[in-house]
Each structure stands twice: as C-alpha cells, then as structure tokens.
C-alpha cells in the first residue's frame, strides 16, 4: 500500500507514540527493491524525532527521499550531512499547518500507533500525539499499529484539537495548562483505515546520564535565578508555567527547580515530559502538565501506566500545534528553558549546527517557545570537546535564535541577564558570568579591536576562534588582527 515516491506521515513525537513494525517492514522492502535494481524511497513526515525502528531503519535502508521537521538519529544525521537525504528544518508548531496548506505536497499514507480503535473510526493514541490528527485527516489511506503495550485505559489523557485554517481561525481557548478544548480521540472515516497491524512493543526512548557536577551546577544556577526573580516580583506569584527541552541538561534543570525551596509547586506547558517530570508529578512538585508526549524511559512509562488514574488527572497530551502554539505560550506567560550548542557574546544562539555546517538535530520546538516566552532561557556548558571549544564565541556560526528573542544565558559558571542591555553591555555580562575562565581574556580582547559602531563586531575576526579550531583542533591560542 506504500509505493516508491509517496509521502508518508508517521504519528508520534520523539520515540513516544511512533510506529515501529510498519517502518521496519518498509525498510525491508526498500532493501529488497534496491537489491533488485529498483528505486524505492519515500518522503517521511513526523511530529518530531522518532526511534531507531523508524528513522534508523529507513536511513540504513536508504529509503528516505526527504525528511522533516526534526530528527535525532545518527544514521539519518550522517545522510543529511552527506547531502544524500534532503532535510527541511522546521518549527514544530508549524508542521501540522504546513501539511494542511499543502506546502509539503500530498500525504499519501498515514501510519499511526494506537492503544485502541472504535468501530466508528476513533483512534486512541498512545504516549505521543505529534501531528497524527493532521496526518490522519490529510492522508488517503491510514494504517494503524495497534500496540497492546499501551493500555486502552489511556483514553481520556489526550485532548485532540485542530484549529481552523485562515480566514476562519479563532482563538485557541486555553487559559491555563489544564484546560481541555477538544476530543479524547482522533476521529476519521473508518473507510480510510486500510490495515491494522497488532504489536506489543515498548517505546524506544533512551535513558539519561547521571547528574554530573556540571549539569548539577547548571541546574542550580537556573533554579537560583528563577527563585530570586520570584522573590523580587519579576515573576508573578505563585509562579509561571515552565517549558523545558529534552536532554541531560534539561533533566537536571527540572530536577533543580523541583527541589529548590524558593520555587513553589508549578505547572508546565511544554512539548515533552521527561523522567524528571514524572518524578516531580509523583512528588506533587509539578501540579499539572500540558504536553505533546511522554518522552520517558520504559520504567518511567510503566510507573505512569501503573498509576494511570493519578496521572490522567494531572497530564494532558495535545497535538504539537497546540502544545507549541505561540498564541497560548504568550497568553500563559511560559518560562522557556532550552539548550544551545553555542552562544555569542551578544546573545545570538545556535542550537542546530556544529561549526555552522553539520546539522545536529534541528530547531525543534525551541523557537516556538523562545520567541513567545515571558522569560526565555538558554543553557549550555561553557566548553565542549574537553575544553578545546568555547561555547561562548564572538559570533555564532549559525543563528537559530537572535538576540531579540534570547533573554537569559546560563552555564555552569553563572547566569547572564541580557534584558535592557546594549550589545556592549550584553557582551561583558556574558563573558563575565558565563564564559569559561580560560577563554574570558580572549573574548574580552575581541571587544577591544573594534572601533565604533553599535555592535562591536569585526567581520574579519568574528569567526577566528572557529577557524583556529578547524586548523589546530583547539580554540586555545587564537589571536585577533589589529584594530579595525
């Protein structure tokens, strides 16, 4: 039912809720076709990243013609960076909309993981929603993976809502994270369901590293800053909803927020629920979470399913254009906390490309939240590659989030508050509070070689630290030209 050249929309958001059996079968078919000298590649649309059974298997089988909007798979990343797979990096909130508008072409088939099906075409999704409702509505054919690993009693945790398209779009009526505005199921014409594949497969989410002294310091710095902001009246009482990206640093930051005595129990309006959030819900430090997926390890998801009544009253899973909606984020006053690859001394953030060229994962939902947050925070360690790379540089090699959207930078050394500061003041704030001590004098000296101008930049030296690393394998020892 899936043919060469077609575009397939897969459910899920991260490995949570992503199909597993059907993409493995597509990969096998592609390998057989290629062995026989036949072409077989498909366009792959998803909510966000997926697991090894989808992005991994299809990449190894050379079965992906193009891919959007986000990925984290090493094999797929290699093919993208080699120019062998076309990749379109996209804000996650826009994925359902651009699909409906036809910007990505027709969706031929939707493959959706479900916990249950109703006779009338009702699909009970599993641990992640993503863009599944839009894919189901747009596709001519729907294949359902009925995964018994997820209990049918998850019914009621989802809130499925698709906004109308312009010029008929109205406000999204969410005024607090716990508001429900849609349906617990995805409903489509049952005639579109052309196949059901029964499985019993756990999600392929990976675990997190143990909290290290670095991530512990980073988390503490963010928690201390937010507690001080609350005490000073810069954050309204009792607190504001939190959004957090995914990864080891994000997990540590959330853990620090949950344990800090100066931060009261709080709500979250976010795109992913990590293991630390499950802990905080159980401890009643997080009182409610609106999200798009349970991006948790299998043991953490088992805890959720073993106590489903408790979690169903405290969690709602939404489509990504709602969980990441700029309108709702701005209305609720969300505090966004995301991770950067590198930050420049004026507050621009690179969250997607290494040395400006090699894609890591993609922008994901970080832009959705950063540009609309009450308070936008980016975290990163001050150095990478054992200290050979400073993550604080004169000019980022790729810009995902400009200085106009980024308000707070945090590393293991401290927090830089960029609000209300000129470019020169921001530069000194970031260097003094966030840069590694081994690179502070080098970065300070960069500011002295520029004479005049609102932003003290020189094009001839802005990427000198990057160039020095590419030549020597270390940013130490870099020097600037004379004043320009």
Residue pairs with C-beta under 8 A, 6 or more apart in sequence:
1 109
1 141
1 143
1 194
1 195
2 8
2 26
2 42
2 108
2 109
3 108
4 33
4 38
4 39
4 40
4 41
4 42
5 39
5 41
5 42
5 65
6 42
6 43
6 108
6 109
7 42
7 43
7 44
7 45
7 104
7 105
7 106
7 107
7 108
7 109
8 26
8 42
8 43
8 44
8 45
8 107
8 108
8 109
8 110
8 111
9 45
9 46
9 99
9 107
9 109
9 110
9 111
9 131
9 132
9 134
9 135
9 138
9 139
10 18
10 19
10 23
10 44
10 45
10 46
10 47
10 50
10 54
10 110
10 111
10 112
10 135
11 17
11 18
11 19
11 47
11 110
11 111
11 112
11 113
11 125
11 128
11 129
11 130
11 131
11 132
11 135
12 18
12 19
12 46
12 47
12 48
12 50
12 54
12 113
12 128
12 130
12 132
12 293
13 47
13 48
13 128
13 129
13 130
13 271
13 272
13 292
13 293
13 295
13 320
14 48
14 49
14 50
14 72
14 128
14 205
14 246
14 272
14 293
14 295
15 49
15 50
15 51
15 128
15 203
15 204
15 205
15 206
15 295
16 126
16 127
16 128
16 203
16 205
16 272
16 293
16 294
16 295
16 296
17 47
17 113
17 125
17 126
17 127
17 128
17 129
17 130
17 132
17 203
17 293
18 46
18 50
18 51
18 53
18 54
18 113
18 128
18 203
18 204
19 53
19 54
19 111
19 112
19 113
19 145
20 51
20 53
20 54
20 113
20 145
20 147
20 199
20 201
20 204
21 53
21 145
21 197
21 199
21 201
22 111
22 143
22 145
22 197
23 53
23 54
23 57
23 58
23 111
24 53
24 57
26 42
26 58
26 61
26 63
27 57
27 58
27 60
27 61
27 63
28 61
29 40
30 40
30 41
30 58
30 61
30 62
30 63
31 61
33 39
33 40
34 40
34 61
34 62
40 63
41 62
41 63
41 64
41 65
42 58
42 63
42 64
42 65
43 64
43 65
43 66
43 67
43 104
43 105
44 54
44 55
44 58
44 64
44 65
44 66
44 67
44 68
45 68
45 69
45 95
45 99
45 104
45 107
45 131
45 135
46 54
46 55
46 68
46 69
46 70
46 130
46 131
47 92
47 95
47 128
47 129
47 130
47 131
47 132
47 292
47 293
47 320
48 69
48 70
48 92
48 130
48 271
48 320
48 364
48 365
49 55
49 70
49 71
49 72
49 73
49 361
50 71
50 73
51 203
51 204
51 205
52 73
52 204
53 201
53 204
55 64
55 67
55 71
55 72
55 73
55 75
55 76
56 73
56 74
56 75
56 76
58 64
58 76
59 73
59 75
59 76
59 78
59 79
59 85
60 75
62 79
62 84
64 76
64 79
64 85
65 85
65 86
66 85
66 86
66 87
66 88
67 76
67 80
67 85
67 86
67 87
67 88
68 87
68 88
68 89
68 90
68 95
68 104
69 88
69 89
69 90
69 91
69 92
69 94
69 95
69 362
70 89
70 90
70 92
70 361
70 362
70 363
70 364
71 77
71 80
71 87
71 361
71 362
72 361
76 85
77 359
77 360
77 361
79 85
80 87
80 359
81 357
81 358
81 359
87 359
87 362
88 104
89 352
89 359
89 362
89 363
90 98
90 362
90 363
91 324
91 363
91 365
91 367
91 368
92 271
92 320
92 324
92 364
92 365
92 368
93 320
93 321
93 324
93 325
93 326
93 365
93 368
94 321
95 130
95 131
95 134
95 320
95 321
96 131
96 133
96 134
96 162
96 319
96 320
96 321
97 165
97 321
98 104
99 107
99 131
99 134
99 135
99 138
100 134
100 137
100 138
100 165
101 165
106 138
106 140
107 135
107 138
107 139
107 140
108 139
108 140
108 141
109 139
109 140
109 141
109 142
109 143
110 132
110 135
110 136
110 138
110 139
110 141
110 142
110 143
111 142
111 143
111 145
112 123
112 125
112 132
112 135
112 136
112 142
112 143
112 144
112 145
112 186
113 125
113 126
113 144
113 145
113 147
113 150
114 123
114 124
114 125
114 126
114 144
114 145
114 146
114 147
115 124
115 125
115 126
115 146
115 147
115 150
115 151
115 152
115 154
115 155
116 123
116 124
116 146
116 152
116 155
117 123
117 124
117 144
117 146
117 193
117 196
118 124
118 185
119 190
120 187
120 190
121 187
121 188
121 189
121 190
121 192
121 193
122 185
122 186
122 187
123 132
123 136
123 144
123 185
123 186
123 187
123 188
124 152
124 154
124 155
124 158
124 184
124 185
125 132
125 158
125 160
125 185
125 186
125 317
126 147
126 150
126 154
126 203
127 150
127 154
127 203
127 293
127 294
127 296
127 301
127 317
128 292
128 293
128 294
128 295
128 317
129 158
129 160
129 292
129 293
129 317
129 318
129 319
129 320
129 323
130 292
130 293
130 319
130 320
131 319
131 320
131 321
132 186
132 319
133 160
133 162
133 186
133 319
134 162
134 319
134 321
136 142
136 186
136 188
136 192
137 162
137 188
139 192
140 192
141 192
141 194
142 188
142 192
142 193
142 194
143 193
143 194
143 195
143 196
143 197
144 193
144 195
144 196
144 197
145 196
145 197
145 199
146 196
146 197
146 198
146 199
147 199
147 200
147 201
148 198
148 199
148 200
149 199
149 200
149 201
149 202
150 305
151 305
151 308
153 308
154 305
154 308
154 312
155 184
155 185
156 184
156 312
157 184
157 308
157 311
157 312
157 315
157 316
157 317
158 184
158 185
158 316
158 317
158 318
159 180
159 181
159 182
159 183
159 184
159 316
159 317
159 318
159 322
160 182
160 183
160 184
160 185
160 186
160 318
160 319
161 172
161 181
161 182
161 183
161 318
161 319
161 322
162 182
162 319
162 321
163 169
163 170
163 172
163 321
163 322
164 170
171 327
172 181
172 322
172 325
172 327
172 328
173 179
173 181
174 181
174 290
174 322
174 325
174 328
174 331
174 332
175 331
175 332
176 267
176 332
177 241
177 267
177 268
177 269
177 288
177 289
177 290
177 316
177 332
178 267
178 288
178 290
178 316
180 316
182 318
202 298
202 301
203 294
203 296
203 298
203 301
205 295
205 296
205 297
205 298
205 301
206 297
207 275
207 297
208 247
208 248
208 251
208 274
208 275
208 297
209 215
209 248
211 219
211 251
211 252
211 255
214 381
214 412
215 248
215 249
215 251
215 252
216 252
216 256
217 412
217 413
218 249
218 252
218 253
218 379
218 381
218 410
218 411
218 412
219 249
219 252
219 253
219 254
219 255
219 256
219 257
220 256
221 410
221 411
221 412
221 413
221 414
221 415
222 253
222 256
222 257
222 337
222 377
222 379
222 410
222 415
223 253
223 256
223 257
223 259
223 260
223 262
223 263
224 260
224 262
224 415
225 408
225 410
225 415
225 417
226 235
226 257
226 260
226 263
226 335
227 260
227 262
227 263
228 262
229 235
229 375
230 237
230 239
230 262
230 263
231 262
235 335
235 374
235 375
236 333
238 264
238 266
239 263
239 264
239 266
239 267
240 266
240 332
240 333
240 334
240 335
240 374
240 375
241 266
241 267
241 268
241 269
241 270
241 290
241 332
241 333
241 334
241 335
242 254
242 257
242 266
242 267
242 268
242 269
242 270
242 334
242 335
242 337
243 268
243 269
243 270
243 271
243 329
243 334
243 335
243 336
243 337
243 338
243 369
243 373
244 250
244 253
244 254
244 268
244 270
244 272
244 274
244 277
244 337
244 338
245 272
245 337
245 338
245 339
245 364
245 365
245 366
246 272
246 274
246 295
247 339
249 339
249 379
249 380
249 381
250 274
250 337
250 338
250 339
250 379
251 274
251 275
251 276
252 276
253 337
253 379
254 274
254 276
254 277
254 280
255 276
255 279
255 280
257 263
257 266
258 276
258 279
258 280
258 283
258 285
258 286
259 285
265 284
265 285
265 286
265 287
266 285
266 286
266 287
267 286
267 287
267 288
267 289
267 290
268 277
268 286
268 288
268 289
268 290
268 291
269 290
269 323
269 328
269 329
269 332
269 334
270 289
270 290
270 291
270 323
271 291
271 292
271 293
271 320
271 323
271 324
271 364
271 365
271 368
271 369
272 291
272 292
272 293
272 295
273 289
273 291
273 293
273 294
273 295
273 296
273 315
274 295
274 296
275 296
275 297
275 300
277 286
277 289
278 294
278 296
278 300
278 303
278 304
280 286
281 289
281 311
281 314
281 315
282 303
282 310
286 314
287 314
288 314
288 315
289 314
289 315
289 316
290 315
290 316
290 318
290 323
291 315
291 316
291 317
291 318
291 323
292 317
292 318
292 319
292 320
292 323
292 324
293 317
294 300
294 301
294 304
294 317
296 304
304 311
320 365
322 328
323 365
324 365
324 368
324 369
325 368
326 368
326 371
326 372
329 336
329 368
329 369
329 372
329 373
330 372
333 374
334 369
334 372
334 373
334 374
335 373
335 374
335 375
335 377
336 366
336 369
336 370
336 373
336 375
336 376
336 377
337 377
337 378
337 379
338 351
338 366
338 369
338 370
338 376
338 377
338 378
338 379
339 351
339 366
339 378
339 379
339 380
340 349
340 350
340 351
340 378
340 379
340 380
340 391
340 409
341 350
341 351
341 352
341 353
341 354
341 360
341 380
341 391
342 349
342 350
342 380
342 391
342 392
342 393
342 396
342 397
343 349
343 350
343 378
343 380
343 391
343 392
343 393
343 396
343 406
343 409
343 430
343 434
344 392
344 393
344 394
344 395
344 396
345 392
345 393
345 394
345 426
345 427
345 430
345 431
345 443
345 446
345 447
346 395
346 403
346 423
346 426
346 427
346 430
346 455
346 457
347 402
347 403
347 406
347 409
347 418
347 426
347 430
348 395
348 396
348 399
348 401
348 402
348 403
348 406
349 370
349 378
349 396
349 399
349 400
349 401
349 406
350 356
350 396
350 397
350 398
350 399
350 400
351 363
351 364
351 366
351 378
351 400
351 401
352 359
352 360
352 361
352 362
352 363
352 398
352 400
353 359
353 360
353 397
353 398
354 360
355 397
355 466
355 469
355 470
356 397
356 398
356 466
357 397
363 400
366 400
366 401
367 400
367 401
367 405
369 376
370 376
370 378
370 401
370 405
370 406
371 401
371 405
373 407
375 407
375 408
376 401
376 405
376 406
376 407
376 408
377 407
377 408
377 409
377 410
378 401
378 406
378 408
378 409
378 410
379 409
379 410
379 411
380 391
380 409
380 411
381 391
381 411
381 412
382 390
382 391
382 392
382 411
382 412
382 413
382 434
382 435
382 436
382 439
383 389
383 390
383 391
383 436
383 438
383 439
384 391
387 436
387 438
387 476
388 469
388 473
388 474
388 475
388 476
389 469
389 475
390 435
390 436
390 438
390 439
390 442
390 443
390 465
390 475
391 411
392 411
392 430
392 431
392 434
392 435
392 436
392 439
392 443
393 443
393 465
393 466
394 443
394 446
394 457
394 461
394 462
394 463
394 464
394 465
395 457
395 462
395 463
397 463
397 466
403 418
403 423
403 426
406 418
407 417
407 418
407 419
408 415
408 416
408 417
408 418
408 419
409 415
409 416
409 418
409 430
409 433
409 434
410 416
410 434
411 434
411 435
411 436
413 433
413 434
413 435
413 436
413 437
414 433
414 434
415 433
415 434
416 426
416 429
416 430
416 432
416 433
416 434
417 429
418 426
418 429
418 430
421 429
422 454
423 454
423 455
423 456
424 447
424 456
427 443
427 447
427 456
428 444
428 447
431 440
431 443
431 444
432 440
435 443
438 476
439 475
442 465
442 478
445 480
446 461
446 480
447 456
448 483
449 458
449 461
449 480
449 481
449 482
449 483
449 484
450 456
450 457
450 458
450 483
450 484
451 483
451 484
458 480
458 481
458 484
460 481
460 484
461 480
461 481
461 484
464 478
464 479
464 480
465 475
465 478
466 475
468 474
468 475
468 477
468 478
469 475
